Amino acid sequence: MQWDYAVHKVVEPEKTDATTVRLRQALSREEALRAIAGNDPRPLLVLRECAMCNKTDDALLTPGTDNEKTILLSRWFHCVKLPVDVLQKDHPFNALFPDKSSEHLFVSRRDGTGKIPLESATSRTELWAAMGNVLAESYAKDPAAATKEIAKALDRLDVLDKRVVELEKRKDDLMETESRPDHAKIKKVDGEIEDTKRELRTVLESIQKLTRIEPRPAVPAAK
């Protein structure tokens, strides 16, 4: 998971002869959403850390289970993680998680509309459905449809990575265990290594193409 740790930059007060005390102040919900969205055009996946999941991804990723689809779908979200003290009333982003009864995380369009609150105990099926709904509304082409192809490509990458390791070990064995290395065999293995690495690059390029989906243009706010 690639997380953005949102920090609200407070404007420094002008310096005067008197001592100025700068107090932390909560933003409105609209201001908080604009602040965490920043310049990223993707929809939001926002998670608040708690004492149980602090510094981990346990609130979203279930330990001991297959989280590949969740991670794949998260590629098309701007994933933002907020600290434990977001529940404090004076935290800049408190409007997103007002108190302890607030959900653990939510997904929404970039401007906060279409919000779907979620909990760490939410089933994987419900989580994927929520993520898929927001993605379908946020992109001209539904990214969720590409996840199967990306999953296949990732599986192929694993196979090719293992193949490269095996071939490089075979080459080392040929060079180290033979009193007179068989250069023809070594050359053949070198060719197989290069072919495998070439396929690796091709698969990586295909993944990049599959993930290159543009968000829908933002709808101008009504005046």
C-alpha positions in Angstrom: 0.0 0.0 0.0 1.2 3.5 -0.8 0.0 5.9 1.8 -0.1 9.7 1.9 0.3 11.0 5.4 -1.7 14.3 5.2 -0.4 17.2 7.2 -2.2 20.6 7.3 0.1 23.5 7.0 -0.9 26.3 9.4 -0.3 29.8 8.2 2.2 31.5 10.6 0.8 34.6 12.3 2.7 37.9 11.7 5.4 38.5 14.2 4.6 41.2 16.8 6.2 42.4 20.0 3.6 40.4 21.9 3.9 36.7 22.3 1.6 34.9 19.9 0.1 31.6 20.9 -0.9 29.5 17.9 -3.7 27.1 18.6 -4.5 24.0 16.6 -7.9 24.4 15.0 -10.2 21.9 13.2 -11.1 22.6 9.6 -14.6 22.3 8.2 -15.3 19.1 6.4 -15.0 20.7 3.0 -11.7 22.3 3.9 -10.4 19.0 5.3 -11.3 17.1 2.2 -9.6 19.7 0.0 -6.5 19.6 2.1 -6.1 15.8 2.0 -7.1 15.6 -1.7 -4.4 18.1 -2.7 -3.6 18.0 -6.3 -4.2 14.2 -6.7 -7.2 13.7 -9.1 -7.9 10.1 -7.8 -10.9 9.2 -5.5 -10.1 9.0 -1.8 -9.5 6.0 0.5 -9.0 7.6 4.0 -8.1 5.6 7.0 -7.8 6.7 10.7 -5.2 4.8 12.7 -6.2 3.5 16.2 -4.3 2.1 19.1 -4.7 -1.4 17.6 -3.6 -0.7 14.1 -1.2 2.2 14.6 1.7 2.0 12.2 0.3 -1.0 10.4 -2.2 -1.6 7.6 -4.3 -4.0 9.7 -7.4 -1.8 9.5 -7.5 -2.4 5.7 -5.5 -5.5 5.0 -6.4 -8.6 6.9 -3.4 -10.5 8.3 -3.2 -14.1 7.2 -5.5 -13.7 4.2 -5.1 -12.9 0.5 -5.1 -9.1 0.2 -3.9 -9.0 -3.4 -7.2 -7.7 -4.8 -7.4 -4.9 -2.2 -3.9 -3.8 -3.0 -4.6 -3.9 -6.7 -7.8 -1.8 -6.4 -6.0 0.7 -4.1 -3.7 1.6 -7.0 -6.5 3.8 -8.4 -7.2 5.6 -5.0 -5.4 8.4 -3.3 -4.8 6.5 0.0 -4.5 8.8 3.0 -3.7 7.7 6.5 -4.6 10.0 9.4 -3.1 9.7 12.9 -4.7 8.4 16.1 -5.3 11.9 17.4 -7.6 12.8 14.5 -10.4 12.1 16.9 -9.4 15.1 19.0 -11.7 18.1 18.5 -8.9 20.5 17.6 -7.2 18.2 15.0 -7.4 19.9 11.6 -9.0 16.8 10.0 -11.4 16.0 12.9 -14.5 16.7 10.8 -13.7 13.5 8.8 -13.7 11.4 11.9 -15.5 13.3 14.7 -15.4 10.8 17.5 -14.7 7.2 18.6 -17.9 6.0 17.0 -16.7 7.1 13.6 -15.9 4.5 11.0 -12.4 3.2 10.7 -12.0 4.2 7.0 -14.0 5.4 4.1 -13.9 5.6 0.3 -15.4 8.4 -1.7 -15.0 10.5 -4.8 -12.3 13.1 -4.6 -14.6 15.8 -3.2 -16.0 13.5 -0.5 -19.3 12.8 -2.3 -20.4 9.2 -2.7 -18.8 8.4 0.7 -19.0 4.7 1.8 -18.0 4.2 5.5 -16.2 1.0 6.2 -14.9 -0.9 9.2 -11.8 -3.2 9.7 -14.3 -6.0 10.3 -16.0 -5.4 6.9 -15.9 -8.6 4.7 -13.5 -8.5 1.8 -16.5 -8.9 -0.6 -18.2 -5.7 0.9 -14.9 -3.9 0.8 -14.2 -4.7 -2.8 -17.8 -3.8 -3.8 -17.5 -0.4 -2.1 -14.1 0.3 -3.7 -15.5 -0.8 -7.1 -18.5 1.4 -6.8 -16.4 4.5 -6.2 -14.0 3.6 -8.9 -16.8 3.1 -11.4 -18.1 6.6 -10.6 -14.7 8.3 -10.6 -13.2 7.0 -13.8 -14.3 7.1 -17.4 -13.3 3.4 -17.7 -13.9 1.2 -14.7 -10.5 0.2 -13.3 -11.9 -2.8 -11.4 -12.2 -4.6 -14.8 -8.4 -4.5 -15.2 -7.7 -6.1 -11.9 -8.0 -9.7 -13.2 -5.5 -9.0 -16.0 -3.1 -7.3 -13.6 -3.4 -10.2 -11.2 -2.5 -12.6 -14.1 0.4 -10.4 -15.0 1.7 -10.3 -11.4 1.5 -14.1 -11.2 3.5 -14.3 -14.4 6.1 -11.9 -12.9 6.5 -14.3 -9.9 7.2 -17.2 -12.3 9.7 -15.2 -14.3 11.5 -13.9 -11.2 11.9 -17.5 -10.0 13.1 -18.5 -13.4 15.8 -15.9 -13.5 17.1 -16.9 -10.0 17.2 -20.6 -11.1 19.0 -19.8 -14.4 21.6 -17.6 -12.6 22.2 -20.3 -10.1 22.7 -22.8 -12.9 25.2 -20.4 -14.5 27.1 -20.1 -11.2 27.3 -23.9 -10.9 28.6 -24.2 -14.4 31.3 -21.7 -13.8 32.3 -22.8 -10.3 32.0 -26.6 -10.2 33.5 -27.5 -13.6 37.3 -27.7 -13.8 37.0 -26.5 -17.4 33.7 -24.6 -17.8 31.6 -25.5 -20.8 31.4 -22.1 -22.5 28.7 -23.3 -24.9 26.5 -24.3 -22.0 27.2 -21.0 -20.2 26.3 -19.0 -23.4 23.1 -21.0 -23.7 22.1 -20.2 -20.1 23.0 -16.5 -20.7 20.6 -16.5 -23.6 17.8 -18.0 -21.5 18.5 -15.4 -18.8 18.3 -12.5 -21.3 15.1 -13.9 -22.9 13.4 -14.2 -19.4 14.4 -10.7 -18.4 13.1 -9.4 -21.7 9.7 -11.1 -21.0 9.8 -9.6 -17.5 10.2 -6.1 -19.0 7.3 -6.8 -21.4 5.0 -7.9 -18.5 5.9 -4.8 -16.4 5.1 -2.6 -19.4 1.7 -4.3 -19.8 0.9 -3.7 -16.1 1.8 0.0 -16.5 -0.6 0.2 -19.5 -3.4 -1.5 -17.6 -3.1 0.9 -14.6 -3.0 4.0 -16.8 -6.6 5.0 -16.6 -7.6 8.7 -16.4 -10.1 9.9 -13.7 -13.3 11.7 -14.9 -12.9 15.5 -15.1 -14.0 17.2 -11.9 -17.5 18.7 -12.1 -17.3 22.5 -11.4 -19.1 23.5 -8.2 -22.4 25.2 -8.7 -22.3 29.0 -8.3 
